Amino acid sequence: MSDLHDARVRCTVNGEGWQGRVDVRASLLDLLRDELRLRGTKRGCEAMTCGVCTVIVDGAPISACGMFAVDADGTDIRTVEGLGAPDSPDPLQHAFAERVAAQCGYCTSGQLMSATALIESHETLTRADIVEWMQTNLCRCGGYLAIVEAIRDAHAATRGRTPGREQP
């Protein structure tokens, strides 16, 4: 990489500090997949319209394909690898499995990250809230009903309520 086209970036990824040099033309998606080898974040449309590459940056869901890696300097980034572990899944991952909300699995990481940001930012949720928030995450398999129910279950579980009860 030429010094003319690279810059130093320091950020936190899934709770771990990272620093390195990145091509100023590279996207955050390129940094995550190619440099950090975090392959859970998928490459989709590369036009910020499908939601497949959604990650959480400083608490907000963003399309990793639409953010330059250099703009990640000083940020806190969470990817799907930063959710649960195989022996201890996050409540949302558990709910996705229980509701069979992941069919082919291609959109799942983006769905999980958008839903995580939604759950973390809303004390109460209605079905309409979930549908509106998740409308930027496409699922080619059409698993929307199961995805909405999984999000409702996980939100209730993280708030200590009975899953499936509609909130006002």
C-alpha positions as CSV (number, residue, x, y, z in Angstrom):
1,M,0.0,0.0,0.0
2,S,1.4,3.4,-0.9
3,D,1.8,6.0,1.8
4,L,-0.1,8.4,-0.5
5,H,-3.2,6.4,-0.3
6,D,-3.3,5.1,3.2
7,A,-4.0,6.5,6.6
8,R,-3.7,5.3,10.2
9,V,-6.9,4.2,11.9
10,R,-7.5,3.3,15.6
11,C,-10.8,1.9,16.7
12,T,-12.4,-0.6,18.9
13,V,-14.0,-3.7,17.2
14,N,-16.1,-6.0,19.3
15,G,-14.5,-4.7,22.5
16,E,-10.9,-5.1,21.3
17,G,-8.7,-2.2,20.3
18,W,-7.3,-2.2,16.8
19,Q,-5.0,0.1,14.9
20,G,-3.4,-0.1,11.5
21,R,-3.1,1.5,8.1
22,V,-5.9,1.4,5.7
23,D,-6.3,2.5,2.1
24,V,-8.3,5.8,2.1
25,R,-10.5,4.4,-0.6
26,A,-11.4,1.3,1.4
27,S,-14.8,0.9,3.0
28,L,-15.4,-0.2,6.5
29,L,-16.7,-3.4,5.0
30,D,-13.3,-4.0,3.3
31,L,-11.5,-3.3,6.6
32,L,-13.7,-5.8,8.6
33,R,-13.7,-8.6,6.0
34,D,-10.3,-8.3,4.4
35,E,-8.0,-6.8,7.1
36,L,-9.7,-8.1,10.3
37,R,-11.0,-11.3,8.8
38,L,-14.5,-10.8,10.4
39,R,-16.5,-12.5,7.7
40,G,-19.8,-12.4,9.4
41,T,-20.5,-9.0,7.9
42,K,-21.6,-9.9,4.3
43,R,-21.1,-8.0,1.1
44,G,-24.5,-7.4,-0.6
45,C,-25.5,-4.6,-2.9
46,E,-22.7,-2.2,-2.0
47,A,-25.2,0.7,-2.5
48,M,-26.5,0.9,1.1
49,T,-29.9,-0.4,0.2
50,C,-30.0,-4.1,1.3
51,G,-28.8,-4.0,4.9
52,V,-26.7,-7.2,4.6
53,C,-23.6,-5.4,5.7
54,T,-25.1,-3.6,8.8
55,V,-22.8,-3.2,11.7
56,I,-23.2,-0.9,14.8
57,V,-20.9,2.1,15.0
58,D,-21.0,4.1,18.2
59,G,-24.4,2.7,19.0
60,A,-26.1,3.3,15.6
61,P,-26.7,0.8,12.8
62,I,-24.8,1.7,9.6
63,S,-24.1,0.1,6.2
64,A,-20.5,-0.9,6.4
65,C,-20.3,-0.6,2.6
66,G,-21.1,3.1,2.7
67,M,-18.6,4.2,5.3
68,F,-14.9,4.8,4.5
69,A,-12.6,2.8,6.8
70,V,-10.7,6.0,7.6
71,D,-14.0,7.5,9.0
72,A,-14.0,4.6,11.6
73,D,-11.0,6.3,13.4
74,G,-11.9,6.7,17.0
75,T,-15.2,4.7,16.8
76,D,-16.6,1.7,18.6
77,I,-17.7,-0.9,16.1
78,R,-19.7,-4.1,16.8
79,T,-20.2,-6.8,14.3
80,V,-22.2,-10.1,14.5
81,E,-19.1,-11.8,15.8
82,G,-19.4,-9.5,18.9
83,L,-22.8,-10.8,19.8
84,G,-23.0,-14.2,21.6
85,A,-20.9,-17.3,21.4
86,P,-21.9,-20.7,20.2
87,D,-22.2,-22.0,23.8
88,S,-23.8,-18.8,25.0
89,P,-25.9,-17.1,22.3
90,D,-27.2,-13.6,22.6
91,P,-30.9,-13.5,23.3
92,L,-31.6,-12.3,19.8
93,Q,-29.5,-15.1,18.3
94,H,-31.4,-17.6,20.4
95,A,-34.8,-16.1,19.3
96,F,-33.7,-16.2,15.6
97,A,-32.9,-19.9,16.0
98,E,-36.2,-20.6,18.0
99,R,-38.3,-18.8,15.4
100,V,-36.3,-20.1,12.4
101,A,-35.9,-16.5,11.4
102,A,-32.7,-17.3,9.5
103,Q,-33.4,-19.3,6.3
104,C,-30.6,-19.1,3.8
105,G,-28.6,-17.0,6.4
106,Y,-27.2,-14.5,4.0
107,C,-29.0,-11.5,5.5
108,T,-28.9,-12.8,9.0
109,S,-25.9,-10.9,10.3
110,G,-27.3,-7.6,9.0
111,Q,-30.7,-8.4,10.5
112,L,-29.2,-9.3,13.8
113,M,-27.2,-6.1,14.0
114,S,-30.1,-3.8,13.0
115,A,-32.3,-5.6,15.5
116,T,-29.7,-5.3,18.3
117,A,-29.5,-1.5,17.8
118,L,-33.3,-1.4,17.8
119,I,-33.6,-3.5,21.1
120,E,-30.9,-1.5,22.8
121,S,-32.4,1.9,21.9
122,H,-36.1,1.2,22.7
123,E,-37.5,0.4,26.1
124,T,-40.9,-0.5,24.6
125,L,-41.5,-1.9,21.1
126,T,-44.6,-2.5,19.1
127,R,-44.8,-4.7,16.0
128,A,-45.2,-1.5,13.9
129,D,-41.9,-0.1,15.5
130,I,-40.1,-3.3,14.5
131,V,-41.4,-3.3,10.9
132,E,-40.6,0.3,10.4
133,W,-37.0,0.0,11.8
134,M,-36.2,-3.2,9.9
135,Q,-37.6,-2.1,6.5
136,T,-34.0,-1.3,5.3
137,N,-32.9,-4.9,5.9
138,L,-34.0,-7.1,3.0
139,C,-34.6,-10.9,3.2
140,R,-34.7,-12.7,-0.1
141,C,-36.3,-15.7,1.5
142,G,-39.2,-13.7,2.8
143,G,-38.7,-14.6,6.5
144,Y,-40.0,-11.2,7.7
145,L,-42.8,-12.6,10.0
146,A,-40.3,-14.9,11.8
147,I,-37.8,-12.1,12.0
148,V,-40.3,-9.7,13.6
149,E,-41.4,-12.3,16.1
150,A,-37.8,-13.2,17.0
151,I,-37.1,-9.5,17.7
152,R,-40.2,-9.2,19.8
153,D,-39.2,-12.3,21.8
154,A,-35.6,-11.1,22.3
155,H,-36.8,-7.6,23.3
156,A,-39.2,-9.1,25.9
157,A,-36.4,-11.5,27.2
158,T,-34.0,-8.6,27.6
159,R,-36.6,-6.5,29.4
160,G,-37.8,-9.4,31.7
161,R,-41.3,-9.7,30.1
162,T,-43.2,-12.6,28.6
163,P,-42.4,-13.0,24.9
164,G,-45.2,-12.3,22.5
165,R,-47.1,-9.8,24.5
166,E,-47.8,-6.7,22.5
167,Q,-46.4,-3.5,24.1
168,P,-48.5,-0.3,23.9
